[in-house]
Amino acid sequence: MEYNYFELRLKRDRTAQKALGDHVRQTLGAKAVAVFAPLLGFASNQALVLTTGDAAVDAVMRAPGVVSAERHRLTPTIRPADGAKPAAMGVYVHNWFTIDATGFDEFVKLSGEAWPDFEGHFETKIFGLFAAQPSKDDLMEGARRLLLMTGYRDLGEWQKSRNPAETARNAFARRRDLTRVSLARSCVLAPAS
């Protein structure tokens, strides 16, 4: 299953995020996987939308209140399973990794090895690790981009998870060796009406 991840800029309107969420859910139904509102690292006029299927693209990019949109085409790696939706958690961290293309398979494998230990020690749930469709720049630079979406009880739990148990710590350390850049920002699931 292919996904679309939209980073949207919205009009200056207190109700723009709610209107966007309502529009996306009503228009797309099951193809609307999640709508996220900004918390830390995103502008206050941003929203993030995760959908399935190409038919959803126009419905999101031309939604009421959308001023501009950036779309990323994503393919799931070991998570999420088809039809999965993010669990209701206090906060979600969206972490974009730019890694060496030659380390892609190892990065994914290490992630899968670390998650059971990581989730077992913290109030967290990995929703998905997605591979972004490579851009021309990615191909020229020998890079790959991945988006990791992780739910945490709250930001305090995220902070606690910076010191994972040994199995996860070792896998994450090796994963860092493959990483050129990591950009983590937090958001919350936008409530449905």
N, C-alpha and C positions, 0 to 999 in steps of 0.2 A: 504494500500500500504506500502510495506517495502522499506527502504532506506539503502544505504551504504554510510558511511562517511569515506573518506580516508585521512590520514595525510601522505603525501609523502615527501621523501627526494630526491632531484634531483642532477644530475651531475653538476659539476662546469662548467657551460656554460651560457653565457648571454642570449641565446635564449631558454633555457630549459623550462621555464614556458610557453612561447608562443607556443612552439612545443607541450608541454603536452596538453594545452588547445585546440589547433587545432586537435590533435589526438583524444582526448576524444569526442569533439563535432562531428567530422566526423565519428568516429567509432560507437558511441552510439546513435546519433540522439536525439530523445525525452527522452531517458533514462538518458542523461546527464542533470542533473538539474542545476548544477552550478560548476564553477571552480573559486577558490579564490586564490589570490596572497597575500603574507604576508605583514603586515604593522608593528604592534607593538606586541611583545611577541612571534612571530614566527621567526624561523631562516630564513635568506635570501634565503636559498636553499630549502625552503619548499613550498609546494602547497597543497591545500585542494580541494577535489573533492566530490561532493554530487551526487549520482546516484540512480536510482531505478532499481530493478531487479537483481537477482543473475547472470544473463548472463553477466552483466557489469563488474564483479569482475576481471577476467583475463585481459580484455581490459585495465583496469586502472593500475592494479598492474604490468603488463608487458609492460606498455607504454614506448616508447623511452625516455631515460633520467632518468627513475626512478631507484634509487639506493636501496631504501627500502620503505616499505609501512606498515602502520598500518591501519587496517580496523575495523570500528565499525558498527555493525548492529543496525539500528534505526527504531523505530516505531513512527509515528506522534501521538501527543496527540490531542489537539484542533486545532492546525495548523501545517502544511499547509494543504490546501485542495488538493485532488488528482489533479495532473497535474500542480500545481502552481509552479512558478519560482520566485526567488528573484527579486524584483524590482531594477532598476538602482538607487542606492543610493551612496553617497560619500564614506561611510565606513560601514563595517559590523563588529559587535562584536559577536564572538562565545564564549559563556559562558558555561563552563562545571560545573554542579552542582553535588555534591555527597550529597545525603540527606538520612535521616532515611527512610528505606523502608516502615515503618508503616505510614509515612506522605506523601506518593506518591500522593494519590488522592487529599488530601488537597492542596498540592503544585500546582498541575495542576489547581485545581479550583481557587485558589487565583490568579494565573497568569492570567487566563481568566477574572477574575473580575477586575483586575488592568489595563489590556491592553487598553480598550476604553478611560479611563481617561488619561493614559500615552500617547497614540498616539494622543489624542486630544490636548494635551498641548505642544508637541514637534514635530519637523520634523523628525519623526521616523516611522518605520513600522516593526512590529514583523513578521518575515517570518515563523518561526516555533519553536515549543518546542517538542523535540524528546526524547523518552525514549530509552536508550541504553539497549541492551540485557545484562542481568546481567551476570557477570563473576562469577567464583567459589569464588573469594575473596569477591565480593559483597554479595553473598548468605551467606557466613560464617560470614560476619561482619554486616549483616542486613542493607545493604545499597542499594540504587538505584542511578543510574547516569542519568542525563538528559543534553541535549545540547539545549541551547537557541540561536537562530540566529536572531539578530536584526539589521536592517539597520538604519543608521543615516545620516543626511545631511552631517555632518563632525564630527571631534573629538570635536569641540567646542560645538556642539549640544549634544553629548554624555555627556560632562561635565555638561552642563545645566540640563540635565535630572537626575542628581544625587539628585536633589531636586524636586521631583514630587509633584503634588497636593495631597490633603489629602486622597482621595480614594485609589489611587495607593500607596502612602506612607504607609498607614496602611496595605494593602495587602502584600507589599514587606517586611515590618517589620516582619509580622507573617511568611512569607516565609523564612526569614533569620533564624528564630527560628528552622526551620526544616532542615536547611542546615549545613552540616559538613564542606564542602569545596566548594569554588567557584573560578573558574579560568577563567577570561575573557581576551581574546586576540583579536586584531583587524586585519582586512584584507580588501581587496577590491575585487570586482568582476573582474576577468580577462577578458579583452575585447576580443570579438570575432573578428576574422579576417575579 
